[in-house]
Amino acid sequence: MLAILDKKFGAPGTGWTYLAVLVAIARLGGFLARKGDGLPGWISICRGWHTLTAMVQGFLLAQEDQRCV
């Protein structure tokens, strides 16, 4: 999951802290992460988590498809 977030948003300057992961997941859910926005809410975190898990499932399915060929 961190590899997907890293490809999508790039590695944060401080490394992948808990807060950086939370904000990256929320960004997948629509959080804009502007300077004055504050912390993301639960709705954007939940939407982002749903998107991230779908991306992981797609990756795993594509990887499984490659093994069958």
mmCIF file of the N, C-alpha and C atoms, coordinates in Angstrom:
data_MODEL
# 
_entry.id   MODEL 
# 
loop_
_atom_site.group_PDB 
_atom_site.id 
_atom_site.type_symbol 
_atom_site.label_atom_id 
_atom_site.label_alt_id 
_atom_site.label_comp_id 
_atom_site.label_asym_id 
_atom_site.label_entity_id 
_atom_site.label_seq_id 
_atom_site.pdbx_PDB_ins_code 
_atom_site.Cartn_x 
_atom_site.Cartn_y 
_atom_site.Cartn_z 
_atom_site.occupancy 
_atom_site.B_iso_or_equiv 
_atom_site.pdbx_formal_charge 
_atom_site.auth_seq_id 
_atom_site.auth_comp_id 
_atom_site.auth_asym_id 
_atom_site.auth_atom_id 
_atom_site.pdbx_PDB_model_num 
ATOM 1   N N  . MET A 1 1  ? 0.821   -1.191  0.000   1.00 0.00 ? 1  MET A N  1 
ATOM 2   C CA . MET A 1 1  ? 0.000   0.000   0.000   1.00 0.00 ? 1  MET A CA 1 
ATOM 3   C C  . MET A 1 1  ? 0.863   1.253   0.000   1.00 0.00 ? 1  MET A C  1 
ATOM 4   N N  . LEU A 1 2  ? 1.962   1.204   0.762   1.00 0.00 ? 2  LEU A N  1 
ATOM 5   C CA . LEU A 1 2  ? 2.852   2.361   0.761   1.00 0.00 ? 2  LEU A CA 1 
ATOM 6   C C  . LEU A 1 2  ? 3.490   2.572   -0.603  1.00 0.00 ? 2  LEU A C  1 
ATOM 7   N N  . ALA A 1 3  ? 3.771   1.502   -1.313  1.00 0.00 ? 3  ALA A N  1 
ATOM 8   C CA . ALA A 1 3  ? 4.351   1.635   -2.657  1.00 0.00 ? 3  ALA A CA 1 
ATOM 9   C C  . ALA A 1 3  ? 3.361   2.321   -3.591  1.00 0.00 ? 3  ALA A C  1 
ATOM 10  N N  . ILE A 1 4  ? 2.082   2.010   -3.459  1.00 0.00 ? 4  ILE A N  1 
ATOM 11  C CA . ILE A 1 4  ? 1.056   2.647   -4.287  1.00 0.00 ? 4  ILE A CA 1 
ATOM 12  C C  . ILE A 1 4  ? 0.945   4.132   -3.937  1.00 0.00 ? 4  ILE A C  1 
ATOM 13  N N  . LEU A 1 5  ? 0.920   4.439   -2.649  1.00 0.00 ? 5  LEU A N  1 
ATOM 14  C CA . LEU A 1 5  ? 0.856   5.845   -2.231  1.00 0.00 ? 5  LEU A CA 1 
ATOM 15  C C  . LEU A 1 5  ? 2.098   6.597   -2.682  1.00 0.00 ? 5  LEU A C  1 
ATOM 16  N N  . ASP A 1 6  ? 3.246   5.933   -2.633  1.00 0.00 ? 6  ASP A N  1 
ATOM 17  C CA . ASP A 1 6  ? 4.492   6.560   -3.066  1.00 0.00 ? 6  ASP A CA 1 
ATOM 18  C C  . ASP A 1 6  ? 4.468   6.866   -4.556  1.00 0.00 ? 6  ASP A C  1 
ATOM 19  N N  . LYS A 1 7  ? 3.945   5.955   -5.365  1.00 0.00 ? 7  LYS A N  1 
ATOM 20  C CA . LYS A 1 7  ? 3.835   6.192   -6.804  1.00 0.00 ? 7  LYS A CA 1 
ATOM 21  C C  . LYS A 1 7  ? 2.828   7.290   -7.118  1.00 0.00 ? 7  LYS A C  1 
ATOM 22  N N  . LYS A 1 8  ? 1.743   7.323   -6.380  1.00 0.00 ? 8  LYS A N  1 
ATOM 23  C CA . LYS A 1 8  ? 0.677   8.281   -6.643  1.00 0.00 ? 8  LYS A CA 1 
ATOM 24  C C  . LYS A 1 8  ? 1.065   9.707   -6.230  1.00 0.00 ? 8  LYS A C  1 
ATOM 25  N N  . PHE A 1 9  ? 1.642   9.866   -5.037  1.00 0.00 ? 9  PHE A N  1 
ATOM 26  C CA . PHE A 1 9  ? 1.898   11.192  -4.492  1.00 0.00 ? 9  PHE A CA 1 
ATOM 27  C C  . PHE A 1 9  ? 3.378   11.518  -4.300  1.00 0.00 ? 9  PHE A C  1 
ATOM 28  N N  . GLY A 1 10 ? 4.241   10.534  -4.402  1.00 0.00 ? 10 GLY A N  1 
ATOM 29  C CA . GLY A 1 10 ? 5.655   10.748  -4.111  1.00 0.00 ? 10 GLY A CA 1 
ATOM 30  C C  . GLY A 1 10 ? 5.903   10.642  -2.614  1.00 0.00 ? 10 GLY A C  1 
ATOM 31  N N  . ALA A 1 11 ? 7.123   10.331  -2.262  1.00 0.00 ? 11 ALA A N  1 
ATOM 32  C CA . ALA A 1 11 ? 7.466   10.182  -0.846  1.00 0.00 ? 11 ALA A CA 1 
ATOM 33  C C  . ALA A 1 11 ? 7.518   11.555  -0.174  1.00 0.00 ? 11 ALA A C  1 
ATOM 34  N N  . PRO A 1 12 ? 6.921   11.685  1.007   1.00 0.00 ? 12 PRO A N  1 
ATOM 35  C CA . PRO A 1 12 ? 6.992   12.952  1.723   1.00 0.00 ? 12 PRO A CA 1 
ATOM 36  C C  . PRO A 1 12 ? 8.423   13.232  2.198   1.00 0.00 ? 12 PRO A C  1 
ATOM 37  N N  . GLY A 1 13 ? 8.746   14.492  2.377   1.00 0.00 ? 13 GLY A N  1 
ATOM 38  C CA . GLY A 1 13 ? 10.082  14.879  2.806   1.00 0.00 ? 13 GLY A CA 1 
ATOM 39  C C  . GLY A 1 13 ? 10.464  14.321  4.159   1.00 0.00 ? 13 GLY A C  1 
ATOM 40  N N  . THR A 1 14 ? 9.482   14.122  5.031   1.00 0.00 ? 14 THR A N  1 
ATOM 41  C CA . THR A 1 14 ? 9.748   13.607  6.374   1.00 0.00 ? 14 THR A CA 1 
ATOM 42  C C  . THR A 1 14 ? 9.671   12.093  6.436   1.00 0.00 ? 14 THR A C  1 
ATOM 43  N N  . GLY A 1 15 ? 9.408   11.439  5.327   1.00 0.00 ? 15 GLY A N  1 
ATOM 44  C CA . GLY A 1 15 ? 9.220   9.990   5.322   1.00 0.00 ? 15 GLY A CA 1 
ATOM 45  C C  . GLY A 1 15 ? 7.761   9.640   5.592   1.00 0.00 ? 15 GLY A C  1 
ATOM 46  N N  . TRP A 1 16 ? 7.473   8.366   5.574   1.00 0.00 ? 16 TRP A N  1 
ATOM 47  C CA . TRP A 1 16 ? 6.090   7.918   5.765   1.00 0.00 ? 16 TRP A CA 1 
ATOM 48  C C  . TRP A 1 16 ? 5.777   7.798   7.251   1.00 0.00 ? 16 TRP A C  1 
ATOM 49  N N  . THR A 1 17 ? 5.378   8.900   7.840   1.00 0.00 ? 17 THR A N  1 
ATOM 50  C CA . THR A 1 17 ? 4.902   8.893   9.218   1.00 0.00 ? 17 THR A CA 1 
ATOM 51  C C  . THR A 1 17 ? 3.423   8.500   9.211   1.00 0.00 ? 17 THR A C  1 
ATOM 52  N N  . TYR A 1 18 ? 2.889   8.270   10.396  1.00 0.00 ? 18 TYR A N  1 
ATOM 53  C CA . TYR A 1 18 ? 1.467   7.935   10.485  1.00 0.00 ? 18 TYR A CA 1 
ATOM 54  C C  . TYR A 1 18 ? 0.605   9.048   9.898   1.00 0.00 ? 18 TYR A C  1 
ATOM 55  N N  . LEU A 1 19 ? 0.954   10.284  10.188  1.00 0.00 ? 19 LEU A N  1 
ATOM 56  C CA . LEU A 1 19 ? 0.178   11.417  9.690   1.00 0.00 ? 19 LEU A CA 1 
ATOM 57  C C  . LEU A 1 19 ? 0.290   11.526  8.172   1.00 0.00 ? 19 LEU A C  1 
ATOM 58  N N  . ALA A 1 20 ? 1.474   11.301  7.625   1.00 0.00 ? 20 ALA A N  1 
ATOM 59  C CA . ALA A 1 20 ? 1.662   11.379  6.174   1.00 0.00 ? 20 ALA A CA 1 
ATOM 60  C C  . ALA A 1 20 ? 0.839   10.313  5.460   1.00 0.00 ? 20 ALA A C  1 
ATOM 61  N N  . VAL A 1 21 ? 0.791   9.116   6.021   1.00 0.00 ? 21 VAL A N  1 
ATOM 62  C CA . VAL A 1 21 ? -0.019  8.043   5.435   1.00 0.00 ? 21 VAL A CA 1 
ATOM 63  C C  . VAL A 1 21 ? -1.492  8.396   5.515   1.00 0.00 ? 21 VAL A C  1 
ATOM 64  N N  . LEU A 1 22 ? -1.931  8.902   6.650   1.00 0.00 ? 22 LEU A N  1 
ATOM 65  C CA . LEU A 1 22 ? -3.332  9.280   6.834   1.00 0.00 ? 22 LEU A CA 1 
ATOM 66  C C  . LEU A 1 22 ? -3.749  10.360  5.842   1.00 0.00 ? 22 LEU A C  1 
ATOM 67  N N  . VAL A 1 23 ? -2.916  11.368  5.654   1.00 0.00 ? 23 VAL A N  1 
ATOM 68  C CA . VAL A 1 23 ? -3.235  12.446  4.721   1.00 0.00 ? 23 VAL A CA 1 
ATOM 69  C C  . VAL A 1 23 ? -3.234  11.932  3.286   1.00 0.00 ? 23 VAL A C  1 
ATOM 70  N N  . ALA A 1 24 ? -2.288  11.056  2.943   1.00 0.00 ? 24 ALA A N  1 
ATOM 71  C CA . ALA A 1 24 ? -2.247  10.501  1.587   1.00 0.00 ? 24 ALA A CA 1 
ATOM 72  C C  . ALA A 1 24 ? -3.499  9.667   1.302   1.00 0.00 ? 24 ALA A C  1 
ATOM 73  N N  . ILE A 1 25 ? -3.935  8.878   2.273   1.00 0.00 ? 25 ILE A N  1 
ATOM 74  C CA . ILE A 1 25 ? -5.163  8.096   2.098   1.00 0.00 ? 25 ILE A CA 1 
ATOM 75  C C  . ILE A 1 25 ? -6.358  9.032   1.947   1.00 0.00 ? 25 ILE A C  1 
ATOM 76  N N  . ALA A 1 26 ? -6.412  10.070  2.768   1.00 0.00 ? 26 ALA A N  1 
ATOM 77  C CA . ALA A 1 26 ? -7.513  11.032  2.678   1.00 0.00 ? 26 ALA A CA 1 
ATOM 78  C C  . ALA A 1 26 ? -7.492  11.759  1.334   1.00 0.00 ? 26 ALA A C  1 
ATOM 79  N N  . ARG A 1 27 ? -6.312  12.023  0.785   1.00 0.00 ? 27 ARG A N  1 
ATOM 80  C CA . ARG A 1 27 ? -6.230  12.670  -0.526  1.00 0.00 ? 27 ARG A CA 1 
ATOM 81  C C  . ARG A 1 27 ? -6.858  11.791  -1.599  1.00 0.00 ? 27 ARG A C  1 
ATOM 82  N N  . LEU A 1 28 ? -6.727  10.474  -1.465  1.00 0.00 ? 28 LEU A N  1 
ATOM 83  C CA . LEU A 1 28 ? -7.408  9.574   -2.402  1.00 0.00 ? 28 LEU A CA 1 
ATOM 84  C C  . LEU A 1 28 ? -8.926  9.701   -2.277  1.00 0.00 ? 28 LEU A C  1 
ATOM 85  N N  . GLY A 1 29 ? -9.390  10.113  -1.100  1.00 0.00 ? 29 GLY A N  1 
ATOM 86  C CA . GLY A 1 29 ? -10.818 10.264  -0.851  1.00 0.00 ? 29 GLY A CA 1 
ATOM 87  C C  . GLY A 1 29 ? -11.352 11.662  -1.104  1.00 0.00 ? 29 GLY A C  1 
ATOM 88  N N  . GLY A 1 30 ? -10.510 12.551  -1.644  1.00 0.00 ? 30 GLY A N  1 
ATOM 89  C CA . GLY A 1 30 ? -10.994 13.878  -1.988  1.00 0.00 ? 30 GLY A CA 1 
ATOM 90  C C  . GLY A 1 30 ? -10.464 15.006  -1.132  1.00 0.00 ? 30 GLY A C  1 
ATOM 91  N N  . PHE A 1 31 ? -9.711  14.695  -0.091  1.00 0.00 ? 31 PHE A N  1 
ATOM 92  C CA . PHE A 1 31 ? -9.128  15.737  0.756   1.00 0.00 ? 31 PHE A CA 1 
ATOM 93  C C  . PHE A 1 31 ? -8.074  16.488  -0.054  1.00 0.00 ? 31 PHE A C  1 
ATOM 94  N N  . LEU A 1 32 ? -8.109  17.820  -0.008  1.00 0.00 ? 32 LEU A N  1 
ATOM 95  C CA . LEU A 1 32 ? -7.219  18.618  -0.847  1.00 0.00 ? 32 LEU A CA 1 
ATOM 96  C C  . LEU A 1 32 ? -5.845  18.866  -0.229  1.00 0.00 ? 32 LEU A C  1 
ATOM 97  N N  . ALA A 1 33 ? -5.716  18.767  1.076   1.00 0.00 ? 33 ALA A N  1 
ATOM 98  C CA . ALA A 1 33 ? -4.450  18.900  1.801   1.00 0.00 ? 33 ALA A CA 1 
ATOM 99  C C  . ALA A 1 33 ? -3.769  20.238  1.526   1.00 0.00 ? 33 ALA A C  1 
ATOM 100 N N  . ARG A 1 34 ? -4.562  21.296  1.498   1.00 0.00 ? 34 ARG A N  1 
ATOM 101 C CA . ARG A 1 34 ? -3.983  22.628  1.347   1.00 0.00 ? 34 ARG A CA 1 
ATOM 102 C C  . ARG A 1 34 ? -3.431  23.085  2.689   1.00 0.00 ? 34 ARG A C  1 
ATOM 103 N N  . LYS A 1 35 ? -2.644  24.121  2.667   1.00 0.00 ? 35 LYS A N  1 
ATOM 104 C CA . LYS A 1 35 ? -1.934  24.575  3.856   1.00 0.00 ? 35 LYS A CA 1 
ATOM 105 C C  . LYS A 1 35 ? -2.874  24.863  5.038   1.00 0.00 ? 35 LYS A C  1 
ATOM 106 N N  . GLY A 1 36 ? -3.987  25.488  4.811   1.00 0.00 ? 36 GLY A N  1 
ATOM 107 C CA . GLY A 1 36 ? -4.883  25.865  5.904   1.00 0.00 ? 36 GLY A CA 1 
ATOM 108 C C  . GLY A 1 36 ? -6.045  24.918  6.134   1.00 0.00 ? 36 GLY A C  1 
ATOM 109 N N  . ASP A 1 37 ? -6.039  23.764  5.528   1.00 0.00 ? 37 ASP A N  1 
ATOM 110 C CA . ASP A 1 37 ? -7.184  22.852  5.619   1.00 0.00 ? 37 ASP A CA 1 
ATOM 111 C C  . ASP A 1 37 ? -7.295  22.103  6.940   1.00 0.00 ? 37 ASP A C  1 
ATOM 112 N N  . GLY A 1 38 ? -6.233  21.984  7.689   1.00 0.00 ? 38 GLY A N  1 
ATOM 113 C CA . GLY A 1 38 ? -6.293  21.213  8.925   1.00 0.00 ? 38 GLY A CA 1 
ATOM 114 C C  . GLY A 1 38 ? -6.220  19.725  8.628   1.00 0.00 ? 38 GLY A C  1 
ATOM 115 N N  . LEU A 1 39 ? -6.677  18.931  9.577   1.00 0.00 ? 39 LEU A N  1 
ATOM 116 C CA . LEU A 1 39 ? -6.618  17.478  9.424   1.00 0.00 ? 39 LEU A CA 1 
ATOM 117 C C  . LEU A 1 39 ? -7.833  16.966  8.641   1.00 0.00 ? 39 LEU A C  1 
ATOM 118 N N  . PRO A 1 40 ? -7.671  15.843  7.938   1.00 0.00 ? 40 PRO A N  1 
ATOM 119 C CA . PRO A 1 40 ? -8.799  15.296  7.183   1.00 0.00 ? 40 PRO A CA 1 
ATOM 120 C C  . PRO A 1 40 ? -9.863  14.706  8.109   1.00 0.00 ? 40 PRO A C  1 
ATOM 121 N N  . GLY A 1 41 ? -11.075 14.659  7.599   1.00 0.00 ? 41 GLY A N  1 
ATOM 122 C CA . GLY A 1 41 ? -12.170 14.065  8.359   1.00 0.00 ? 41 GLY A CA 1 
ATOM 123 C C  . GLY A 1 41 ? -12.325 12.589  8.042   1.00 0.00 ? 41 GLY A C  1 
ATOM 124 N N  . TRP A 1 42 ? -13.198 11.955  8.809   1.00 0.00 ? 42 TRP A N  1 
ATOM 125 C CA . TRP A 1 42 ? -13.383 10.513  8.672   1.00 0.00 ? 42 TRP A CA 1 
ATOM 126 C C  . TRP A 1 42 ? -13.984 10.121  7.332   1.00 0.00 ? 42 TRP A C  1 
ATOM 127 N N  . ILE A 1 43 ? -14.807 10.965  6.763   1.00 0.00 ? 43 ILE A N  1 
ATOM 128 C CA . ILE A 1 43 ? -15.437 10.611  5.490   1.00 0.00 ? 43 ILE A CA 1 
ATOM 129 C C  . ILE A 1 43 ? -14.388 10.535  4.387   1.00 0.00 ? 43 ILE A C  1 
ATOM 130 N N  . SER A 1 44 ? -13.516 11.526  4.302   1.00 0.00 ? 44 SER A N  1 
ATOM 131 C CA . SER A 1 44 ? -12.487 11.486  3.261   1.00 0.00 ? 44 SER A CA 1 
ATOM 132 C C  . SER A 1 44 ? -11.487 10.361  3.519   1.00 0.00 ? 44 SER A C  1 
ATOM 133 N N  . ILE A 1 45 ? -11.204 10.064  4.775   1.00 0.00 ? 45 ILE A N  1 
ATOM 134 C CA . ILE A 1 45 ? -10.307 8.944   5.091   1.00 0.00 ? 45 ILE A CA 1 
ATOM 135 C C  . ILE A 1 45 ? -10.951 7.628   4.661   1.00 0.00 ? 45 ILE A C  1 
ATOM 136 N N  . CYS A 1 46 ? -12.222 7.453   4.962   1.00 0.00 ? 46 CYS A N  1 
ATOM 137 C CA . CYS A 1 46 ? -12.930 6.220   4.595   1.00 0.00 ? 46 CYS A CA 1 
ATOM 138 C C  . CYS A 1 46 ? -13.010 6.068   3.082   1.00 0.00 ? 46 CYS A C  1 
ATOM 139 N N  . ARG A 1 47 ? -13.322 7.134   2.382   1.00 0.00 ? 47 ARG A N  1 
ATOM 140 C CA . ARG A 1 47 ? -13.381 7.074   0.918   1.00 0.00 ? 47 ARG A CA 1 
ATOM 141 C C  . ARG A 1 47 ? -12.009 6.750   0.330   1.00 0.00 ? 47 ARG A C  1 
ATOM 142 N N  . GLY A 1 48 ? -10.968 7.359   0.891   1.00 0.00 ? 48 GLY A N  1 
ATOM 143 C CA . GLY A 1 48 ? -9.625  7.088   0.426   1.00 0.00 ? 48 GLY A CA 1 
ATOM 144 C C  . GLY A 1 48 ? -9.193  5.659   0.685   1.00 0.00 ? 48 GLY A C  1 
ATOM 145 N N  . TRP A 1 49 ? -9.562  5.129   1.859   1.00 0.00 ? 49 TRP A N  1 
ATOM 146 C CA . TRP A 1 49 ? -9.235  3.738   2.190   1.00 0.00 ? 49 TRP A CA 1 
ATOM 147 C C  . TRP A 1 49 ? -9.912  2.789   1.211   1.00 0.00 ? 49 TRP A C  1 
ATOM 148 N N  . HIS A 1 50 ? -11.146 3.076   0.879   1.00 0.00 ? 50 HIS A N  1 
ATOM 149 C CA . HIS A 1 50 ? -11.876 2.257   -0.081  1.00 0.00 ? 50 HIS A CA 1 
ATOM 150 C C  . HIS A 1 50 ? -11.167 2.283   -1.444  1.00 0.00 ? 50 HIS A C  1 
ATOM 151 N N  . THR A 1 51 ? -10.752 3.457   -1.874  1.00 0.00 ? 51 THR A N  1 
ATOM 152 C CA . THR A 1 51 ? -10.047 3.591   -3.150  1.00 0.00 ? 51 THR A CA 1 
ATOM 153 C C  . THR A 1 51 ? -8.714  2.856   -3.111  1.00 0.00 ? 51 THR A C  1 
ATOM 154 N N  . LEU A 1 52 ? -7.969  3.001   -2.020  1.00 0.00 ? 52 LEU A N  1 
ATOM 155 C CA . LEU A 1 52 ? -6.670  2.350   -1.908  1.00 0.00 ? 52 LEU A CA 1 
ATOM 156 C C  . LEU A 1 52 ? -6.804  0.832   -1.921  1.00 0.00 ? 52 LEU A C  1 
ATOM 157 N N  . THR A 1 53 ? -7.777  0.293   -1.211  1.00 0.00 ? 53 THR A N  1 
ATOM 158 C CA . THR A 1 53 ? -7.950  -1.159  -1.215  1.00 0.00 ? 53 THR A CA 1 
ATOM 159 C C  . THR A 1 53 ? -8.363  -1.659  -2.593  1.00 0.00 ? 53 THR A C  1 
ATOM 160 N N  . ALA A 1 54 ? -9.151  -0.883  -3.326  1.00 0.00 ? 54 ALA A N  1 
ATOM 161 C CA . ALA A 1 54 ? -9.512  -1.264  -4.693  1.00 0.00 ? 54 ALA A CA 1 
ATOM 162 C C  . ALA A 1 54 ? -8.280  -1.249  -5.598  1.00 0.00 ? 54 ALA A C  1 
ATOM 163 N N  . MET A 1 55 ? -7.385  -0.281  -5.394  1.00 0.00 ? 55 MET A N  1 
ATOM 164 C CA . MET A 1 55 ? -6.158  -0.227  -6.178  1.00 0.00 ? 55 MET A CA 1 
ATOM 165 C C  . MET A 1 55 ? -5.269  -1.435  -5.883  1.00 0.00 ? 55 MET A C  1 
ATOM 166 N N  . VAL A 1 56 ? -5.187  -1.824  -4.626  1.00 0.00 ? 56 VAL A N  1 
ATOM 167 C CA . VAL A 1 56 ? -4.388  -2.994  -4.239  1.00 0.00 ? 56 VAL A CA 1 
ATOM 168 C C  . VAL A 1 56 ? -4.985  -4.260  -4.838  1.00 0.00 ? 56 VAL A C  1 
ATOM 169 N N  . GLN A 1 57 ? -6.304  -4.402  -4.774  1.00 0.00 ? 57 GLN A N  1 
ATOM 170 C CA . GLN A 1 57 ? -6.950  -5.570  -5.353  1.00 0.00 ? 57 GLN A CA 1 
ATOM 171 C C  . GLN A 1 57 ? -6.707  -5.640  -6.854  1.00 0.00 ? 57 GLN A C  1 
ATOM 172 N N  . GLY A 1 58 ? -6.778  -4.527  -7.537  1.00 0.00 ? 58 GLY A N  1 
ATOM 173 C CA . GLY A 1 58 ? -6.500  -4.498  -8.968  1.00 0.00 ? 58 GLY A CA 1 
ATOM 174 C C  . GLY A 1 58 ? -5.070  -4.895  -9.266  1.00 0.00 ? 58 GLY A C  1 
ATOM 175 N N  . PHE A 1 59 ? -4.135  -4.421  -8.471  1.00 0.00 ? 59 PHE A N  1 
ATOM 176 C CA . PHE A 1 59 ? -2.740  -4.793  -8.656  1.00 0.00 ? 59 PHE A CA 1 
ATOM 177 C C  . PHE A 1 59 ? -2.539  -6.289  -8.457  1.00 0.00 ? 59 PHE A C  1 
ATOM 178 N N  . LEU A 1 60 ? -3.128  -6.831  -7.396  1.00 0.00 ? 60 LEU A N  1 
ATOM 179 C CA . LEU A 1 60 ? -2.978  -8.258  -7.118  1.00 0.00 ? 60 LEU A CA 1 
ATOM 180 C C  . LEU A 1 60 ? -3.618  -9.115  -8.205  1.00 0.00 ? 60 LEU A C  1 
ATOM 181 N N  . LEU A 1 61 ? -4.757  -8.693  -8.723  1.00 0.00 ? 61 LEU A N  1 
ATOM 182 C CA . LEU A 1 61 ? -5.397  -9.433  -9.801  1.00 0.00 ? 61 LEU A CA 1 
ATOM 183 C C  . LEU A 1 61 ? -4.563  -9.392  -11.070 1.00 0.00 ? 61 LEU A C  1 
ATOM 184 N N  . ALA A 1 62 ? -3.978  -8.248  -11.373 1.00 0.00 ? 62 ALA A N  1 
ATOM 185 C CA . ALA A 1 62 ? -3.131  -8.136  -12.559 1.00 0.00 ? 62 ALA A CA 1 
ATOM 186 C C  . ALA A 1 62 ? -1.874  -8.983  -12.394 1.00 0.00 ? 62 ALA A C  1 
ATOM 187 N N  . GLN A 1 63 ? -1.328  -9.014  -11.197 1.00 0.00 ? 63 GLN A N  1 
ATOM 188 C CA . GLN A 1 63 ? -0.145  -9.813  -10.938 1.00 0.00 ? 63 GLN A CA 1 
ATOM 189 C C  . GLN A 1 63 ? -0.481  -11.297 -11.065 1.00 0.00 ? 63 GLN A C  1 
ATOM 190 N N  . GLU A 1 64 ? -1.647  -11.681 -10.581 1.00 0.00 ? 64 GLU A N  1 
ATOM 191 C CA . GLU A 1 64 ? -2.084  -13.090 -10.686 1.00 0.00 ? 64 GLU A CA 1 
ATOM 192 C C  . GLU A 1 64 ? -2.286  -13.473 -12.142 1.00 0.00 ? 64 GLU A C  1 
ATOM 193 N N  . ASP A 1 65 ? -2.813  -12.547 -12.941 1.00 0.00 ? 65 ASP A N  1 
ATOM 194 C CA . ASP A 1 65 ? -3.032  -12.783 -14.357 1.00 0.00 ? 65 ASP A CA 1 
ATOM 195 C C  . ASP A 1 65 ? -1.717  -12.998 -15.080 1.00 0.00 ? 65 ASP A C  1 
ATOM 196 N N  . GLN A 1 66 ? -0.684  -12.296 -14.675 1.00 0.00 ? 66 GLN A N  1 
ATOM 197 C CA . GLN A 1 66 ? 0.632   -12.444 -15.291 1.00 0.00 ? 66 GLN A CA 1 
ATOM 198 C C  . GLN A 1 66 ? 1.226   -13.820 -15.014 1.00 0.00 ? 66 GLN A C  1 
ATOM 199 N N  . ARG A 1 67 ? 0.946   -14.396 -13.847 1.00 0.00 ? 67 ARG A N  1 
ATOM 200 C CA . ARG A 1 67 ? 1.471   -15.708 -13.497 1.00 0.00 ? 67 ARG A CA 1 
ATOM 201 C C  . ARG A 1 67 ? 0.803   -16.819 -14.292 1.00 0.00 ? 67 ARG A C  1 
ATOM 202 N N  . CYS A 1 68 ? -0.435  -16.588 -14.720 1.00 0.00 ? 68 CYS A N  1 
ATOM 203 C CA . CYS A 1 68 ? -1.183  -17.612 -15.448 1.00 0.00 ? 68 CYS A CA 1 
ATOM 204 C C  . CYS A 1 68 ? -0.739  -17.722 -16.900 1.00 0.00 ? 68 CYS A C  1 
ATOM 205 N N  . VAL A 1 69 ? -0.100  -16.703 -17.423 1.00 0.00 ? 69 VAL A N  1 
ATOM 206 C CA . VAL A 1 69 ? 0.261   -16.684 -18.842 1.00 0.00 ? 69 VAL A CA 1 
ATOM 207 C C  . VAL A 1 69 ? 1.465   -17.496 -19.116 1.00 0.00 ? 69 VAL A C  1 
# 
